[in-house]
Amino acid sequence: MYKRKEIIGDCTLYLGDSMKILPTLEQVDCVVTDPPYKLTSGGKNKDKTKTMGGKYLSKNYNNKGDIIKCDIKWADFMPLSFNVLRDGHAYIMSNDKQLRNLLNSANDAGFSFHNLLTWNKRNKIPNRWYMKQTEFIGFFYKGEAKYINDCGDGNLLKIANVTDSKWVIRNDKQSERNGRPHPTEKPVELMAHLIGNSTKQGKTVIDPFMGVGSTGVACVKLNRKFIGVEIDEDYFNIACERIEQASRQKDLFR
């Protein structure tokens, strides 16, 4: 079912395929996740080859134009996310090209639509057709509609795209200085903002595609229980270390 299971405080982390693990879990109070939809490396240059710079250089992500390896579809994981959620909120992240898939698959799975949140990352991605500085978060619910904890909050989230970039992967081991970062790591502040608005202390949040564990770190900081699933062992190891470090830091201030 899963390759490893790690319990760190109130966090339970699974190494394995979320498509197989989610149906075995008890229901949770909130879903917060950035699913692995395909990201392409942009347009083509004059030589008809796909290009993108920085950490998305093809030498770092040689995946036939796809930055993220992805062999599942929205219609595959959205029903599982719905089923694992008891009455409550779900936040599913998307870029602009995936919005139709996000909204249609959520509706088909049984989710009700609350709002579309726009995340202003405060940094711009190069693009010849207006540079991109936003991503989108579908805000859905299951069961009875419940207010968020801060009803004065707006649907434009201005949170800098600052991540814990020291966590990277090398071929031999984890390194804090040199290596390949997770290509779509989300800032802990963003995840904490969503979790804080839709749960109370002691409730359980799940991230079926936890990557390097930003959602889990946010849960530790906010005194929420966390369940995370990750299929990539390197990212799983980083998530475990980050969450354990966050737990140690929290213990220092008790």
Secondary structure, DSSP 8 states (H G I E B T S, - for coil): --SEEEEETTEEEEES-HHHHGGGS--EEEEEE------B---B-TTS-B---GGG-TTT--STTBSS-----HHHHHHHHHHHEEEEEEEEEE-GGGHHHHHHHHHHHT-EEEEEEEEEEEEEE--SSS-EEEEEEEEEEESS----S-TT--SEEE------TT-EE-SSSEESSSSEE-TT---HHHHHHHHHHH--TT-EEEETT-TTTHHHHHHHHHT-EEEEEES-HHHHHHHHHHHHHHHHHHHHT-
